[in-house]
Amino acid sequence: MSLIKGIIFDLDGTLLDSMTVWSSIDREFLIENGIADPPPEVSDVVKKMTVDESSQYFIDRFGLSCTKEYVIWRIEDMVRHRYEEQIPLKPHAVELMDHLDKRGIPYGIATATYKGLAEAALKRCGVYDRFRFLLTDIEYPAGKNYPDIFFGGAERLGTEPVETLVVEDSLHCIETAKSAGFPVCGVYDPVAEPDRKRIEELSDHYVRSLDDIIQIL
């Protein structure tokens, strides 16, 4: 792998221990809106979508009478207090950032999470100002199904894709980054266990803990 000069981190499941929150919230929202027994695979489907796409998906698949704007607002409202008050950083996240700062390696975040929620969690954890950027589907509406968000991150870091490490826990995001020429470090998260074998195959490195990344830089 080429010398790494910058890093683009995913947020949920990579820096924040938050993936199980989304699995439960999807079901809670559907039950609240009259879907008594939401299919268990619904979270696996929408995790590959942008906020806009997932909200429309809920309306179309389950015949909800509410607007897309309501779905977006309600789900964000349901999880807001968890991001503002509860969800922790993953172990060794700060240790890794300290190491990157000492090495002079800049880093930022590209996430599919609501921007307000991401900002709230990062500020509460005291690390928001350490990142060069926080990119979401506000800036890149296509999300991580297309590589534009990764190219935008590399541009903001002042690095070329080949020297910009993408750190991710989700298979579809890893596939996008790899196809665009970025080296990838897969990070273990229990929610992504069904995809773990394929993630390990695609990733240039695969770690179970963030402090392991220090050893590969």
VOPAGU-2260 file (C-alpha; in pm, 1 decimal, decimal comma):
REM VOPAGU-2260
SITE   aa  ch    i         X         Y         Z
SITE  MET   A    0       0,0       0,0       0,0
SITE  SER   A    1     125,5     348,2     -88,6
SITE  LEU   A    2     228,9     591,9     181,3
SITE  ILE   A    3     -85,7     717,0     351,1
SITE  LYS   A    4    -106,7    1096,4     364,5
SITE  GLY   A    5    -470,6    1137,2     471,0
SITE  ILE   A    6    -763,3     940,4     611,5
SITE  ILE   A    7   -1138,1     947,5     548,2
SITE  PHE   A    8   -1332,1     789,8     833,3
SITE  ASP   A    9   -1684,3     656,3     831,9
SITE  LEU   A   10   -1877,2     751,3    1146,2
SITE  ASP   A   11   -2142,8     500,3    1257,9
SITE  GLY   A   12   -1992,4     161,1    1332,9
SITE  THR   A   13   -1640,4     291,6    1271,7
SITE  LEU   A   14   -1579,1     585,7    1507,0
SITE  LEU   A   15   -1913,0     575,1    1692,2
SITE  ASP   A   16   -2059,4     265,2    1856,8
SITE  SER   A   17   -2402,9     337,6    1712,5
SITE  MET   A   18   -2511,1      78,6    1455,9
SITE  THR   A   19   -2749,8    -109,5    1683,4
SITE  VAL   A   20   -2935,4     216,8    1743,1
SITE  TRP   A   21   -3037,6     233,1    1378,8
SITE  SER   A   22   -3162,0    -125,6    1367,2
SITE  SER   A   23   -3397,6     -61,0    1656,9
SITE  ILE   A   24   -3510,1     283,4    1539,8
SITE  ASP   A   25   -3617,3     156,9    1196,5
SITE  ARG   A   26   -3848,7     -94,8    1360,2
SITE  GLU   A   27   -3975,1     150,3    1623,3
SITE  PHE   A   28   -4066,5     403,2    1354,3
SITE  LEU   A   29   -4255,7     147,2    1145,9
SITE  ILE   A   30   -4442,8      10,0    1448,3
SITE  GLU   A   31   -4535,5     366,3    1545,0
SITE  ASN   A   32   -4682,3     408,3    1197,6
SITE  GLY   A   33   -4898,9      98,0    1201,4
SITE  ILE   A   34   -4663,5    -173,1    1073,7
SITE  ALA   A   35   -4711,1    -429,1    1348,8
SITE  ASP   A   36   -4434,2    -669,2    1250,8
SITE  PRO   A   37   -4163,1    -498,7    1041,5
SITE  PRO   A   38   -3950,3    -745,8     841,3
SITE  PRO   A   39   -3616,3    -813,3    1011,2
SITE  GLU   A   40   -3416,6    -734,1     696,6
SITE  VAL   A   41   -3544,9    -377,8     662,5
SITE  SER   A   42   -3241,1    -222,7     834,0
SITE  ASP   A   43   -3003,0    -412,0     605,7
SITE  VAL   A   44   -3186,1    -266,1     306,4
SITE  VAL   A   45   -3195,5      97,6     417,2
SITE  LYS   A   46   -2839,0     111,2     552,7
SITE  LYS   A   47   -2722,1     126,6     190,4
SITE  MET   A   48   -2942,5     429,8     118,9
SITE  THR   A   49   -2917,4     801,5     177,9
SITE  VAL   A   50   -3153,5     965,0     427,5
SITE  ASP   A   51   -3370,7    1083,0     140,8
SITE  GLU   A   52   -3381,6     741,2     -26,3
SITE  SER   A   53   -3457,1     546,9     292,8
SITE  SER   A   54   -3742,1     779,8     384,5
SITE  GLN   A   55   -3903,0     734,0      44,2
SITE  TYR   A   56   -3845,5     358,9      69,0
SITE  PHE   A   57   -4042,2     336,8     393,1
SITE  ILE   A   58   -4333,3     525,0     232,5
SITE  ASP   A   59   -4335,6     318,1     -85,6
SITE  ARG   A   60   -4281,1     -26,6      62,6
SITE  PHE   A   61   -4514,3       5,3     359,2
SITE  GLY   A   62   -4775,2     236,6     208,3
SITE  LEU   A   63   -4729,8     508,0     470,2
SITE  SER   A   64   -4955,7     810,8     434,5
SITE  CYS   A   65   -4700,5    1060,4     571,1
SITE  THR   A   66   -4466,5    1274,8     363,1
SITE  LYS   A   67   -4099,2    1204,5     306,3
SITE  GLU   A   68   -4017,7    1521,1     500,0
SITE  TYR   A   69   -4209,0    1386,7     799,8
SITE  VAL   A   70   -4022,4    1054,0     788,9
SITE  ILE   A   71   -3687,3    1234,4     780,4
SITE  TRP   A   72   -3784,1    1463,2    1067,7
SITE  ARG   A   73   -3939,1    1190,9    1284,2
SITE  ILE   A   74   -3652,8     942,1    1260,4
SITE  GLU   A   75   -3398,4    1213,0    1331,2
SITE  ASP   A   76   -3605,9    1323,5    1630,5
SITE  MET   A   77   -3631,9     966,9    1762,3
SITE  VAL   A   78   -3255,4     917,5    1771,0
SITE  ARG   A   79   -3150,1    1270,4    1857,6
SITE  HIS   A   80   -3122,7    1225,6    2234,2
SITE  ARG   A   81   -2905,3     915,3    2188,3
SITE  TYR   A   82   -2656,4    1110,1    1976,4
SITE  GLU   A   83   -2670,3    1412,4    2202,6
SITE  GLU   A   84   -2643,9    1221,1    2530,5
SITE  GLN   A   85   -2550,7     853,2    2501,0
SITE  ILE   A   86   -2365,7     708,1    2201,8
SITE  PRO   A   87   -1992,5     670,7    2277,4
SITE  LEU   A   88   -1686,0     677,2    2060,4
SITE  LYS   A   89   -1548,9     335,4    1985,2
SITE  PRO   A   90   -1253,2     228,1    2201,9
SITE  HIS   A   91    -916,0     378,7    2102,7
SITE  ALA   A   92   -1068,8     642,8    1870,4
SITE  VAL   A   93    -902,0     928,8    2056,6
SITE  GLU   A   94    -574,6     735,1    2080,7
SITE  LEU   A   95    -578,6     693,3    1703,1
SITE  MET   A   96    -649,5    1062,7    1647,0
SITE  ASP   A   97    -363,1    1156,1    1879,0
SITE  HIS   A   98    -131,4     936,1    1675,2
SITE  LEU   A   99    -245,9    1090,1    1346,0
SITE  ASP   A  100    -196,1    1440,6    1483,8
SITE  LYS   A  101     157,0    1355,3    1594,4
SITE  ARG   A  102     231,7    1216,9    1249,2
SITE  GLY   A  103      77,2    1520,0    1077,2
SITE  ILE   A  104    -176,4    1304,2     890,8
SITE  PRO   A  105    -501,9    1498,2     832,5
SITE  TYR   A  106    -838,5    1325,4     855,4
SITE  GLY   A  107   -1208,1    1386,0     804,0
SITE  ILE   A  108   -1543,9    1210,6     807,1
SITE  ALA   A  109   -1777,1    1094,2     530,6
SITE  THR   A  110   -2105,9     961,3     666,3
SITE  ALA   A  111   -2462,1     872,7     569,8
SITE  THR   A  112   -2586,1     992,9     908,9
SITE  TYR   A  113   -2796,2    1305,1     956,8
SITE  LYS   A  114   -2549,0    1592,0     976,7
SITE  GLY   A  115   -2702,7    1744,4    1289,8
SITE  LEU   A  116   -2681,1    1413,2    1474,8
SITE  ALA   A  117   -2320,8    1355,5    1369,2
SITE  GLU   A  118   -2221,2    1704,5    1482,5
SITE  ALA   A  119   -2401,3    1660,9    1815,7
SITE  ALA   A  120   -2225,9    1332,9    1898,4
SITE  LEU   A  121   -1880,9    1452,4    1792,5
SITE  LYS   A  122   -1911,9    1775,8    1989,2
SITE  ARG   A  123   -2032,4    1593,5    2301,5
SITE  CYS   A  124   -1736,2    1357,4    2274,0
SITE  GLY   A  125   -1503,5    1657,0    2241,5
SITE  VAL   A  126   -1355,7    1566,0    1902,2
SITE  TYR   A  127   -1558,4    1762,9    1646,3
SITE  ASP   A  128   -1289,7    2025,4    1585,6
SITE  ARG   A  129   -1023,1    1763,0    1521,0
SITE  PHE   A  130   -1168,0    1670,8    1181,5
SITE  ARG   A  131   -1095,4    1866,8     864,6
SITE  PHE   A  132   -1450,4    1806,8     739,1
SITE  LEU   A  133   -1779,6    1628,7     799,5
SITE  LEU   A  134   -1935,1    1527,4     467,2
SITE  THR   A  135   -2290,6    1391,6     443,5
SITE  ASP   A  136   -2559,2    1353,8     179,2
SITE  ILE   A  137   -2625,4    1726,2     218,7
SITE  GLU   A  138   -2304,2    1788,1      25,0
SITE  TYR   A  139   -2320,0    1462,6    -174,1
SITE  PRO   A  140   -2683,8    1355,0    -230,9
SITE  ALA   A  141   -2581,7    1023,4    -390,7
SITE  GLY   A  142   -2421,9     914,6     -64,3
SITE  LYS   A  143   -2163,3     637,6     -63,2
SITE  ASN   A  144   -2313,1     439,6    -347,9
SITE  TYR   A  145   -2102,1     667,2    -568,8
SITE  PRO   A  146   -1739,3     770,2    -505,0
SITE  ASP   A  147   -1792,4    1148,3    -528,0
SITE  ILE   A  148   -1801,7    1183,7    -148,8
SITE  PHE   A  149   -1462,9    1009,2    -120,1
SITE  PHE   A  150   -1311,2    1217,2    -399,0
SITE  GLY   A  151   -1443,5    1527,5    -223,1
SITE  GLY   A  152   -1283,8    1417,6     101,0
SITE  ALA   A  153    -946,4    1356,6     -63,0
SITE  GLU   A  154    -962,2    1698,7    -228,6
SITE  ARG   A  155   -1024,4    1862,8     108,6
SITE  LEU   A  156    -730,8    1672,2     257,3
SITE  GLY   A  157    -506,9    1769,6     -32,6
SITE  THR   A  158    -427,4    1406,7    -110,4
SITE  GLU   A  159    -461,4    1173,0    -407,5
SITE  PRO   A  160    -702,7     877,1    -379,8
SITE  VAL   A  161    -418,2     624,9    -382,3
SITE  GLU   A  162    -264,5     788,4     -72,0
SITE  THR   A  163    -595,2     842,0     111,4
SITE  LEU   A  164    -701,4     558,4     340,9
SITE  VAL   A  165   -1077,7     502,9     371,0
SITE  VAL   A  166   -1174,1     346,7     705,2
SITE  GLU   A  167   -1515,4     178,1     689,1
SITE  ASP   A  168   -1725,5     -95,8     845,7
SITE  SER   A  169   -1993,1    -136,8     573,0
SITE  LEU   A  170   -1948,0    -358,2     269,5
SITE  HIS   A  171   -2120,1    -137,2      11,6
SITE  CYS   A  172   -1907,6     163,4     113,9
SITE  ILE   A  173   -1590,0     -43,3      94,2
SITE  GLU   A  174   -1689,0    -160,9    -252,7
SITE  THR   A  175   -1741,1     198,3    -366,6
SITE  ALA   A  176   -1409,4     322,5    -227,4
SITE  LYS   A  177   -1210,2      29,4    -365,1
SITE  SER   A  178   -1359,7      65,6    -711,8
SITE  ALA   A  179   -1252,5     432,9    -708,8
SITE  GLY   A  180    -889,1     349,8    -631,6
SITE  PHE   A  181    -876,8     421,3    -257,8
SITE  PRO   A  182    -694,1     188,2     -19,0
SITE  VAL   A  183    -939,0      62,4     241,6
SITE  CYS   A  184    -918,1     -46,7     602,5
SITE  GLY   A  185   -1218,2    -251,6     708,2
SITE  VAL   A  186   -1322,8    -217,8    1072,2
SITE  TYR   A  187   -1509,4    -490,4    1256,1
SITE  ASP   A  188   -1857,2    -407,8    1381,9
SITE  PRO   A  189   -2101,1    -674,9    1505,6
SITE  VAL   A  190   -2384,3    -543,9    1288,1
SITE  ALA   A  191   -2174,3    -610,9     974,8
SITE  GLU   A  192   -2089,0    -968,6    1078,4
SITE  PRO   A  193   -2286,6   -1126,4     787,3
SITE  ASP   A  194   -2061,2    -938,3     542,4
SITE  ARG   A  195   -1736,1    -987,0     732,5
SITE  LYS   A  196   -1579,9   -1245,3     501,8
SITE  ARG   A  197   -1633,7   -1031,4     192,2
SITE  ILE   A  198   -1516,2    -718,2     375,8
SITE  GLU   A  199   -1193,6    -893,4     472,0
SITE  GLU   A  200   -1141,3   -1006,9     112,3
SITE  LEU   A  201   -1184,2    -657,4     -32,1
SITE  SER   A  202    -999,5    -456,4     230,9
SITE  ASP   A  203    -628,4    -383,1     211,2
SITE  HIS   A  204    -629,9    -418,1     589,2
SITE  TYR   A  205    -892,4    -544,5     831,8
SITE  VAL   A  206    -888,9    -457,0    1201,6
SITE  ARG   A  207   -1101,1    -547,9    1499,0
SITE  SER   A  208    -995,0    -241,4    1699,1
SITE  LEU   A  209    -908,2     115,8    1600,6
SITE  ASP   A  210    -569,5     104,4    1772,3
SITE  ASP   A  211    -466,6    -166,7    1524,5
SITE  ILE   A  212    -469,0     101,8    1254,2
SITE  ILE   A  213    -168,8     264,3    1421,9
SITE  GLN   A  214      34,9     -42,9    1334,4
SITE  ILE   A  215     -42,0     -26,2     961,0
SITE  LEU   A  216      32,9     342,0     900,6
